[in-house]
């Protein structure tokens, strides 16, 4: 939960369309039938206790067993419009990839496009806004406060580490071409918050193409990926054999829901 939901109970400064949606739903009548096409948002709703209001999710969602079975409306990239319509939602949470969903349902219910978050702070603000929208503001703030306390403890532990002793860390995705989060990605903010040094390739974006030569110049001491096969591919890549992470076999595999969502 720490990686996904980093917290803060202070008033958000980052503009988020969830605040506009609050005007459509009075505090005493929050959304009752939510279709979430954004797995990170789904997890936040469950975390603040609003899971019962979620009626539809994607096949990429992973929810606790106690949430029961939710209707799967398709994959993240191409959900079924018919399955969504059958659920009669009053709120649909979408990303920029879901233009067809917005066009189909924007006159029938509230459709909120969630922009990418670029930092841990923005993820906390989204948690705050989702909780407020679903009538779970107190729960969201309590969760945020607990996570903030954990982060304070982490900061206290890593701040004394001199820059010369900090590890160079990067996230790798794909094989041909290799990709990594852009300079403005929340994933790099995670690395900084944990005391690591992320790369700066001079390009922004959720995912950017990066050449083996750029990776070699950065020379990461640790790399993390999603999936064991991805880790094996990095270790076997002939163009990456000179970097410290490969030489010392410090390529780590984490579940996607642990690394890719905020």
Helices and strands as residue ranges (DSSP letters): H 2-5, H 17-21, E 34-36, H 39-47, G 51-53, E 54-57, G 65-67, E 71-72, H 81-86, E 91-94, H 99-105, E 110-113, H 120-133, H 137-158, G 163-165, E 169-171, E 179-180, H 186-193, E 208-209, H 212-218, E 222-226, H 228-236, G 238-240, H 244-247, E 251-254, H 256-259
